[in-house]
Amino acid sequence: MEPEQKRLYKVYRAGGREFPVYLEYDEQLKESYPAYPDFEEHPEYTDEGRPFATAGQESCPHCKPNASGKPPPGDCGGCGWFYREQTHYDPIGVCMCCALQRKIKLEEEETK
């Protein structure tokens, strides 16, 4: 594959949106890898103000184990707040933690 070429890897669905993920070429490794959105650098939110996240993102201070008796997870994928829409292995999901939800409706009413 040419370094300039991007090839669609898969389209993930979460929170009413679609996220196309493309294969990008790593010149040093001489191989392609799926380039997931960077929601930490470029946050995106659902219409309800919930943040999108990838399973591999580092967990935040609000993380909780996804099963009782387990230690707090090191990434969003192991967090009890991480909602995967289609399968238990979806790499893109929605954080359902109320502490991280944007208060969109309240902000819209205040600007009227």
Secondary structure as GFF3:
##gff-version 3
##sequence-region A 1 112
A	DSSP	beta_strand	7	14	.	.	.	ID=ss1
A	DSSP	beta_strand	17	26	.	.	.	ID=ss2
A	DSSP	beta_strand	31	35	.	.	.	ID=ss3
A	DSSP	beta_strand	52	54	.	.	.	ID=ss4
A	DSSP	three_ten_helix	76	78	.	.	.	ID=ss5
A	DSSP	beta_strand	82	83	.	.	.	ID=ss6
A	DSSP	beta_strand	92	95	.	.	.	ID=ss7
A	DSSP	three_ten_helix	98	100	.	.	.	ID=ss8
A	DSSP	alpha_helix	104	110	.	.	.	ID=ss9
###
